[in-house]
């Protein structure tokens, strides 16, 4: 150890923690269930040169003003919604993140959520567990077909492309909307680029995979939902802010669309009294898109390597704000 202090804001896989402990003195918030309290975070970061953060920690002006020795922020996530990147850039502090390693795992979960929503898997399991399965009947628990259906992917980045690959296995027609066209995806996967409006009108499954930006805030609202088929299913594994939850609740309740599968919400964790959770045609998950043992371990290792590079004055492996260099 070189005596420099870093803060690790949550219990992380031991392999990653070991990497950090070899290079720095570590303050570790050991709880897996409870985020580090704000006052503890501010107190422990006063002398820290680096922080290993997760999406539950808010890195803002107050935090940065309280951490004058900070050299690096390493976020164990692809997104950095929890970080004021402009403020860190003004201070010359690089922000690390963990792209790439979670692509396939998140695509798996996205397609699993699509399948579960279309075929009412969670609802069916609850029926059995609660002792309410009394008999077989011809139209009991009928859902929507996936094979041969049309999937519309909004955001054809790494994860979008991985979801599209899975869709080919179900002989799905693939539409996509993206800031820029992806000719290589069109050629390799037979995807068709179209406007957002046309995608919404034609798709049986609309999958939202865009980052969270000012432009994508409530990208799917009342207008967009009313463009969709009454038999359509909306899947969101991107960021909760990309969907207007009030409008979605109304659309689901009134039969404007058929169902929704949601791994993310505008406020997380979502409250048990949230109106969306009262609807049987919603499959809600607790933000587990990248939650496989292997992927979360790899994310932690990458975040640890970013952290160590930052405290040693080296370039991070993946930097959100490379202009600091």
Secondary structure, DSSP 8 states (H G I E B T S, - for coil): --S-EEEE-S---HHHHHHHHTTSEEEE---SSS---HHHHHHHTSS-SEEEE-TTS-B-HHHHHT-TT--EEEESSS--TTB-HHHHHHTT-EEE---STTHHHHHHHHHHHHHHHHTTHHHHHHHHHTT------TTTT-----TT-EEEEE--SHHHHHHHHHHHTTT-EEEEE-SS--HHHHHHH--EE--HHHHHHH-SEEEE-----TTTTTSB-HHHHHHS-TT-EEEE-S-GGGB-HHHHHHHHHTTSSSEEEES--SSSS--TT-GGGG-TTEEE--S-TT--HHHHHHHHHHHHHHHHHHHTT---SSBTTGGG-
